[in-house]
Amino acid sequence: MFTGIIEAVGVIEKIQENGTNIDFTLSCPFTNELKIDQSLAHNGCCLTVVEIKDSQYVVTAINETLEKTNLGKWKVGSVVNLERCMKMDGRLDGHIVQGHVDKTGEIVSIENKDGSYFVTVKYNSEGNFVTVPQGSITVNGISLTVAKSEEFQFSVAIIPYTWEFTNMNTLQVGDKVNLEFDIIGKYISKLINRQNGI
C-alpha cells in the first residue's frame, strides 16, 4: 500500500525484453536502501525489485502491466516517480493508494498559473470510474486533489514543489499518464451499478 507522496524520481538506465515481459533497470537516490522482493511504485504502478547491483536495481513488468499502464512507452533516460510502500507507524499524508493502475489517461492541457500548474487529463469511458471535485486521484503515482471534474475528464492543480520534484514537469500535451482512481469511490460506484443492474 502507498500514499501517493513521491519520495524521489528514478531514471531508466536499461530496457531489456524477456519474452513478453520487460526488465527495467533504474537508478535512484535510495537504491542502497532497497531489498530484493520489495514493492516499489513506479509512476503509481507497484513493481517488485528482482535484482540490485551497485547504484541500480531491476524490476520486471509483465505483458498485462504493459498493456494497462504507460510503462511500455518508457525509454532509456525516462524520469519515473518513485514511492516505497507505506510504513504503518507513519502519517498518511496523501490518500490510500494501492499501486494498481486502473487505466491510462491523456494530458489535454497544461496551464501555467503564475507558478502553479493546472493540468487536465481525459480518459476513456470503459469501466465505472468517476472523479468528484476535491476528491482524490493518483496521476503517475502522485496523490492529487481533483480541482475540476467532468465526464471522463478531470483537472488537477499542481503546486510548485510537486511540479519541481516529480516527473510532472516532463509531461507534454498528448502524453499518457497512469491513473488510479480513489478506492472508496470505486467501491461505491460498483455497489450503485450492482443495485441498478448494470
Secondary structure, DSSP 8 states (H G I E B T S, - for coil): -B-S---EEEEEEEEEEETTEEEEEEE-TTGGG--TT-EEEETTEEEEEEEEETTEEEEEE-HHHHHHSSGGG--TT-EEEEEE---TTS---S--B-S---EEEEEEEEEEETTEEEEEEE--S-SS----TT-EEEETTEEEEEEEEETTEEEEEE-HHHHHHSGGGG--TT-EEEEEE-HHHHHHHHHHHHHTT-
